[in-house]
Amino acid sequence: MKILDRYIAKTLLKYSLSVMLILVGVFAFFKFLEEVDDIGRANYALVDAAVYIILLVPSITYTLYSLIILLGCILGLGHLASNRELVVMRGSGMSIVGVTKTTLKISIIFAVVMIFIGEIIAPISSDYAQKYRAQELGKRVVDTSQQGFWIKDSGNIIHIDKNIDGKVFNNITVIKPNQTNNRLDWIAFSKTALFEQNKISADKTSIFNIDANNGFFKIDKKIVDKHITKVDFDTELIQSFKKQAKELSMLALFKHILFLSDNQLSSGAHEVELYSRLMKPLTLIAMIILSLPFVFGSLRDSSLGKKIFMGVVISLFFELSSRIGGILSLRFDFNHLLSASLPTAIIFIIAVILLQRISAR
């Protein structure tokens, strides 16, 4: 059986790598076409556009990995079925469940490698790609992070007008609300501040103390050379503000969700993205199991290609439905974890039932 397992694994790996080469190549080519209009600007040449696309390949591969593995498994098993090799394997004593286990083992190993690439390598290469492209186009790299933001932290409301490299802030306002009477205790403003080691050090800060007695407000102003505000967030969180949820790693998503939740801020988009990624391997397994009955059910059928195509379409339709479920959970405020896991659980049960019926024949 080990020989058969190795043969199946080799076949699935060959088809999966072929599918990866084709799909990633197609998506990278269309991404390259988007860069053609910028070639010739400043120092941005054809070679620079190619380097930029190459640096984005890990990110593209991670985005497509479930589709790559699904098509690789289906095409690989379809090849074995069309050559009647699966019939020979079953005749030698290898059951459908055994073939399924081997297929899932290879798929999980491949998925782990893809997840490593997507979570560790892709964020680094994508960030470098953006900086490289900006430099060759004659843009200052700091321009990509000079965006203002509001943030609630440790009871303070902080507004940054300009964020430079996540360390230097311009025009910073810190508002201290009073938790008991829903009024303001003081407001501090500074033109420049330095963020490091979980504290914001502002120079030449104007502090406006607000005192409310008998319905009258008294505002006292004083100027200090340095004002320090301790915060719970770090530079990584600041850098993540300029990125969409899908561009963050799972660790960064988890930290972002914790921070937003601790400060009673909405984290729905980040939760949907995190849960979708956590469920993606299970979703992939469910799609593979769902597609296998179409392959095994066609061992004596001349319309093998047609049934494999139907299996792929059904599986991809399910993945699309899962993504739509995440959007609906945000729109109607459903439980995000339930919305991400329920479709996978349902299709997994259906797939197992179909596979058992095929095995019983």
Backbone torsions as a table, in degrees:
resi	resn	phi	psi	omega
1	MET	NA	-31.9	-179.4
2	LYS	-63.5	-35.4	177.4
3	ILE	-63.6	-44.3	178.2
4	LEU	-64.6	-40.4	178.1
5	ASP	-60.3	-44.1	-179.9
6	ARG	-65.9	-37.1	179.5
7	TYR	-66.5	-43.7	177.4
8	ILE	-62.8	-44.8	-179.7
9	ALA	-60.4	-42.5	179.5
10	LYS	-62.8	-42.7	-179.8
11	THR	-65.0	-46.3	-179.7
12	LEU	-64.0	-40.3	-179.8
13	LEU	-65.1	-40.9	179.4
14	LYS	-61.7	-45.7	-178.9
15	TYR	-71.0	-36.1	179.0
16	SER	-64.9	-42.6	178.2
17	LEU	-66.4	-36.1	177.6
18	SER	-65.3	-44.1	178.0
19	VAL	-63.2	-41.4	179.2
20	MET	-61.6	-44.4	179.8
21	LEU	-60.6	-41.9	-178.0
22	ILE	-71.3	-51.2	-175.9
23	LEU	-65.2	-47.9	179.7
24	VAL	-63.1	-38.3	177.8
25	GLY	-62.5	-42.0	179.7
26	VAL	-65.8	-47.7	-179.5
27	PHE	-65.5	-38.5	178.4
28	ALA	-66.4	-36.3	178.9
29	PHE	-63.8	-45.5	179.0
30	PHE	-66.6	-34.2	175.4
31	LYS	-65.3	-37.4	177.9
32	PHE	-64.7	-38.8	179.0
33	LEU	-61.2	-31.6	177.5
34	GLU	-66.4	-24.8	-177.7
35	GLU	-88.3	-11.2	-174.9
36	VAL	-59.8	-38.8	-177.9
37	ASP	-64.5	-25.4	-178.5
38	ASP	-89.3	-11.5	179.3
39	ILE	-65.8	129.1	-177.4
40	GLY	106.0	-15.7	176.7
41	ARG	-81.4	129.8	-179.5
42	ALA	53.2	-123.4	-179.7
43	ASN	-102.8	12.8	-175.0
44	TYR	-79.9	106.6	-178.2
45	ALA	-108.9	179.8	-179.5
46	LEU	-60.3	-40.8	179.9
47	VAL	-64.2	-38.8	179.6
48	ASP	-64.7	-40.0	177.3
49	ALA	-64.1	-39.1	178.4
50	ALA	-65.5	-41.8	177.6
51	VAL	-62.5	-41.3	179.1
52	TYR	-60.2	-44.6	-179.6
53	ILE	-67.1	-40.5	178.8
54	ILE	-60.8	-40.0	179.0
55	LEU	-67.0	-23.1	178.8
56	LEU	-87.9	-8.0	-177.4
57	VAL	-57.5	-44.4	177.7
58	PRO	-58.1	-39.0	179.2
59	SER	-67.6	-42.0	178.3
60	ILE	-63.6	-42.8	179.9
61	THR	-62.1	-41.8	-179.9
62	TYR	-65.1	-38.2	179.2
63	THR	-63.9	-33.5	-173.9
64	LEU	-101.0	3.9	-167.6
65	TYR	-62.8	-36.7	-180.0
66	SER	-66.2	-38.9	177.8
67	LEU	-68.3	-38.6	179.3
68	ILE	-61.5	-48.8	-177.6
69	ILE	-67.1	-41.9	-180.0
70	LEU	-60.0	-50.6	-179.6
71	LEU	-66.5	-37.5	178.8
72	GLY	-61.6	-43.6	179.1
73	CYS	-66.1	-45.4	-177.7
74	ILE	-65.9	-44.2	-179.6
75	LEU	-68.3	-38.1	178.4
76	GLY	-64.6	-47.8	178.0
77	LEU	-68.2	-33.8	176.5
78	GLY	-63.6	-37.5	176.3
79	HIS	-63.6	-44.0	178.4
80	LEU	-64.0	-38.2	-179.5
81	ALA	-69.9	-41.6	-178.1
82	SER	-65.6	-29.7	177.9
83	ASN	-90.3	8.5	-179.5
84	ARG	62.3	18.5	179.4
85	GLU	-71.8	-34.0	176.8
86	LEU	-65.2	-34.0	177.2
87	VAL	-63.9	-43.2	178.9
88	VAL	-64.0	-40.9	179.6
89	MET	-62.7	-43.2	178.7
90	ARG	-67.2	-35.6	177.6
91	GLY	-67.7	-26.2	179.7
92	SER	-84.0	-1.4	176.1
93	GLY	110.5	-1.1	179.1
94	MET	-84.4	122.5	-176.3
95	SER	-83.6	167.4	176.1
96	ILE	-63.3	-37.3	177.7
97	VAL	-63.1	-37.6	178.0
98	GLY	-64.5	-43.0	176.8
99	VAL	-63.3	-40.1	179.5
100	THR	-63.1	-43.6	179.4
101	LYS	-61.6	-43.4	178.9
102	THR	-62.9	-42.3	178.7
103	THR	-61.6	-44.0	-178.8
104	LEU	-68.2	-36.1	178.3
105	LYS	-61.6	-47.9	179.6
106	ILE	-63.3	-40.2	-179.1
107	SER	-64.7	-42.2	-179.2
108	ILE	-66.2	-42.4	178.4
109	ILE	-62.1	-44.9	178.5
110	PHE	-62.8	-40.6	-179.9
111	ALA	-64.9	-39.9	178.2
112	VAL	-61.2	-41.9	177.7
113	VAL	-63.2	-43.2	179.6
114	MET	-65.2	-39.1	178.6
115	ILE	-65.1	-40.0	176.3
116	PHE	-60.2	-44.9	178.3
117	ILE	-62.0	-43.6	-175.8
118	GLY	-71.8	-36.1	-175.3
119	GLU	-90.3	-25.5	-176.8
120	ILE	-106.9	-52.3	-173.5
121	ILE	-83.3	-44.5	-174.5
122	ALA	-58.3	-46.7	179.4
123	PRO	-59.7	-38.9	-179.8
124	ILE	-68.4	-47.9	-178.5
125	SER	-66.7	-36.1	179.7
126	SER	-67.8	-42.2	177.1
127	ASP	-62.0	-44.3	179.2
128	TYR	-64.8	-36.8	179.0
129	ALA	-61.5	-43.5	179.9
130	GLN	-65.1	-41.6	178.9
131	LYS	-66.6	-41.5	179.4
132	TYR	-62.1	-45.7	-180.0
133	ARG	-63.1	-42.5	-179.6
134	ALA	-63.3	-41.5	179.6
135	GLN	-64.3	-44.3	-178.2
136	GLU	-70.2	-24.4	176.8
137	LEU	-86.0	2.7	177.3
138	GLY	80.9	17.1	178.7
139	LYS	-95.9	146.9	172.5
140	ARG	-74.5	132.4	-176.3
141	VAL	-62.5	-31.8	-178.1
142	VAL	-66.2	-19.4	-179.9
143	ASP	-61.6	-26.4	-176.8
144	THR	-72.6	-16.6	-177.7
145	SER	-116.3	4.5	-179.4
146	GLN	-84.4	69.2	179.5
147	GLN	-127.1	137.0	178.4
148	GLY	-78.6	160.6	178.5
149	PHE	-158.6	158.3	170.8
150	TRP	-106.6	144.3	177.4
151	ILE	-150.3	140.6	176.7
152	LYS	-106.3	125.3	-175.1
153	ASP	-152.3	131.0	175.4
154	SER	52.4	37.4	179.0
155	GLY	84.6	-8.7	178.8
156	ASN	-99.6	150.9	172.3
157	ILE	-110.5	120.0	-172.7
158	ILE	-117.8	133.4	175.4
159	HIS	-120.5	127.0	176.8
160	ILE	-112.2	122.6	-179.8
161	ASP	-77.6	-41.2	177.5
162	LYS	-136.9	130.2	179.5
163	ASN	-111.7	112.9	-176.4
164	ILE	-108.3	109.2	178.3
165	ASP	59.1	18.3	177.7
166	GLY	71.9	5.9	-178.3
167	LYS	-124.7	-35.9	-179.7
168	VAL	-107.9	125.8	-179.9
169	PHE	-113.3	143.5	173.7
170	ASN	-117.6	140.0	178.3
171	ASN	54.7	71.5	-178.0
172	ILE	-103.0	134.5	177.6
173	THR	-123.1	127.6	177.7
174	VAL	-116.0	123.2	-178.0
175	ILE	-112.7	127.7	-179.8
176	LYS	-108.8	102.9	178.1
177	PRO	-78.9	154.1	173.4
178	ASN	-93.6	119.1	-173.3
179	GLN	-72.0	-17.5	-175.6
180	THR	-90.0	-39.3	-176.0
181	ASN	-116.9	10.6	177.4
182	ASN	56.6	35.5	175.3
183	ARG	-120.8	-178.9	-178.2
184	LEU	-101.2	137.0	175.1
185	ASP	-86.7	-47.2	178.7
186	TRP	-161.6	162.0	177.0
187	ILE	-132.2	131.2	179.6
188	ALA	-118.7	137.5	-179.8
189	PHE	-133.6	137.4	176.7
190	SER	-145.1	148.2	-179.6
191	LYS	-78.7	-30.1	-179.7
192	THR	-136.2	148.3	178.2
193	ALA	-154.4	152.9	178.4
194	LEU	-116.8	129.0	-178.7
195	PHE	-106.8	118.8	177.4
196	GLU	-160.6	145.9	175.9
197	GLN	51.4	48.8	175.2
198	ASN	59.5	33.0	173.7
199	LYS	-150.2	147.7	178.1
200	ILE	-108.4	117.3	179.8
201	SER	-102.9	109.7	-177.0
202	ALA	-103.8	137.4	178.5
203	ASP	-95.7	148.0	176.4
204	LYS	44.9	67.5	-174.2
205	THR	-98.2	132.9	173.7
206	SER	-93.6	122.0	-178.6
207	ILE	-113.9	125.8	-179.5
208	PHE	-109.7	105.8	176.9
209	ASN	-85.8	131.5	-175.7
210	ILE	-113.6	122.7	-179.6
211	ASP	-121.8	124.6	-178.2
212	ALA	-115.0	117.7	177.9
213	ASN	-133.9	127.3	177.0
214	ASN	54.0	37.9	176.1
215	GLY	83.9	-2.9	179.4
216	PHE	-105.8	142.8	-179.1
217	PHE	-108.1	129.9	176.7
218	LYS	-117.0	126.1	-177.4
219	ILE	-115.0	120.2	177.7
220	ASP	-109.6	132.7	-179.0
221	LYS	-111.8	136.5	173.2
222	LYS	-143.0	153.8	-178.6
223	ILE	-117.4	127.8	179.0
224	VAL	-117.8	151.1	-178.7
225	ASP	-69.1	-33.8	-179.4
226	LYS	-147.5	133.3	178.6
227	HIS	-127.6	124.2	-176.3
228	ILE	-108.3	128.5	176.7
229	THR	-118.2	118.5	178.1
230	LYS	-82.2	137.4	-177.2
231	VAL	-133.1	165.3	-179.6
232	ASP	-99.6	-14.4	-177.9
233	PHE	-87.6	168.7	-179.3
234	ASP	-127.3	-179.3	-177.1
235	THR	-63.1	-35.5	-179.7
236	GLU	-61.1	-40.1	178.2
237	LEU	-65.8	-41.3	178.9
238	ILE	-61.5	-43.5	179.8
239	GLN	-64.2	-30.1	-178.2
240	SER	-72.7	-15.0	-179.4
241	PHE	-63.8	-28.1	-177.5
242	LYS	-86.5	1.9	-178.2
243	LYS	-113.7	149.9	172.7
244	GLN	-78.7	163.5	-176.5
245	ALA	-58.5	-37.2	-177.6
246	LYS	-70.4	-15.2	179.8
247	GLU	-90.2	-7.4	-177.9
248	LEU	-92.0	151.3	173.5
249	SER	-73.9	165.7	-179.5
250	MET	-63.6	-35.7	177.3
251	LEU	-65.3	-43.3	177.9
252	ALA	-65.1	-38.2	176.9
253	LEU	-61.9	-44.7	-180.0
254	PHE	-61.2	-45.0	178.5
255	LYS	-63.5	-40.5	-179.5
256	HIS	-63.4	-43.1	-179.8
257	ILE	-63.9	-44.3	178.8
258	LEU	-59.8	-44.4	-179.4
259	PHE	-64.3	-46.3	-179.4
260	LEU	-63.9	-40.0	-180.0
261	SER	-66.9	-41.8	-179.9
262	ASP	-62.6	-28.7	-179.4
263	ASN	-102.2	15.9	176.0
264	GLN	56.6	42.9	177.6
265	LEU	-112.1	156.7	-177.2
266	SER	-69.6	129.7	178.6
267	SER	-126.6	22.0	-174.0
268	GLY	-58.5	-46.9	-177.6
269	ALA	-62.9	-38.3	-179.7
270	HIS	-73.0	-35.5	177.9
271	GLU	-66.1	-42.8	178.7
272	VAL	-60.4	-44.3	-179.9
273	GLU	-64.9	-42.7	-179.6
274	LEU	-65.1	-48.1	-179.3
275	TYR	-65.3	-35.1	178.6
276	SER	-63.9	-40.2	179.4
277	ARG	-70.1	-39.0	178.8
278	LEU	-64.6	-35.4	-179.0
279	MET	-85.2	-11.2	-174.3
280	LYS	-60.2	-44.3	176.3
281	PRO	-60.8	-40.6	177.9
282	LEU	-66.6	-38.1	176.5
283	THR	-62.3	-41.0	178.6
284	LEU	-61.7	-44.8	178.6
285	ILE	-60.4	-43.6	179.5
286	ALA	-62.3	-40.4	-179.5
287	MET	-68.1	-38.2	178.8
288	ILE	-65.3	-46.3	179.1
289	ILE	-62.5	-37.8	179.4
290	LEU	-65.4	-33.7	-177.8
291	SER	-81.0	-25.8	-175.6
292	LEU	-60.6	-40.7	178.1
293	PRO	-57.6	-29.6	178.3
294	PHE	-69.0	-30.6	177.6
295	VAL	-77.9	-50.9	-177.7
296	PHE	-67.3	-31.4	-179.9
297	GLY	-74.2	-4.6	-176.4
298	SER	-112.3	13.0	-175.0
299	LEU	-61.3	-30.3	-179.6
300	ARG	-113.9	19.6	-176.1
301	ASP	-113.1	138.0	179.9
302	SER	-75.4	-19.0	-177.5
303	SER	-93.3	46.6	-178.4
304	LEU	-61.9	-47.1	-178.3
305	GLY	-58.3	-39.4	-179.6
306	LYS	-64.5	-43.4	-177.3
307	LYS	-72.1	-35.2	175.0
308	ILE	-63.3	-41.8	178.3
309	PHE	-60.8	-41.2	178.2
310	MET	-63.5	-39.1	177.5
311	GLY	-62.5	-42.3	178.2
312	VAL	-63.6	-44.9	-178.3
313	VAL	-61.6	-45.2	179.9
314	ILE	-62.5	-43.0	-179.3
315	SER	-65.6	-43.0	179.3
316	LEU	-68.3	-34.8	175.8
317	PHE	-63.0	-37.9	177.4
318	PHE	-64.8	-42.0	179.0
319	GLU	-63.6	-40.1	176.8
320	LEU	-62.9	-40.9	178.3
321	SER	-62.9	-36.7	178.7
322	SER	-63.7	-41.2	179.2
323	ARG	-66.7	-40.2	177.9
324	ILE	-64.0	-35.4	177.2
325	GLY	-60.0	-38.5	177.2
326	GLY	-64.0	-39.4	178.6
327	ILE	-66.6	-41.9	-180.0
328	LEU	-66.1	-34.7	179.1
329	SER	-65.4	-32.1	175.6
330	LEU	-73.2	-40.7	-176.0
331	ARG	-67.7	-41.9	-174.6
332	PHE	-107.7	10.0	174.9
333	ASP	58.0	46.8	173.8
334	PHE	-80.4	169.7	173.9
335	ASN	-66.7	119.5	-172.2
336	HIS	-68.3	-39.3	179.3
337	LEU	-65.7	-42.4	178.8
338	LEU	-65.0	-41.2	-179.8
339	SER	-64.4	-32.5	-179.4
340	ALA	-79.9	-32.7	-173.3
341	SER	-95.3	-29.3	-175.1
342	LEU	-61.9	-47.9	178.8
343	PRO	-60.2	-39.3	179.1
344	THR	-63.6	-42.3	-179.8
345	ALA	-63.5	-42.5	-179.2
346	ILE	-64.0	-48.7	-177.4
347	ILE	-69.5	-30.4	177.7
348	PHE	-64.8	-43.1	178.5
349	ILE	-63.4	-44.3	179.3
350	ILE	-62.5	-42.6	-178.6
351	ALA	-64.3	-42.4	179.6
352	VAL	-64.4	-40.4	178.5
353	ILE	-62.6	-44.3	179.1
354	LEU	-64.0	-39.9	-179.7
355	LEU	-67.0	-37.0	177.4
356	GLN	-64.6	-39.0	178.8
357	ARG	-64.1	-40.7	179.0
358	ILE	-66.5	-40.0	-178.5
359	SER	-67.0	-30.4	-177.0
360	ALA	-77.0	-10.9	-176.8
361	ARG	-73.5	NA	NA
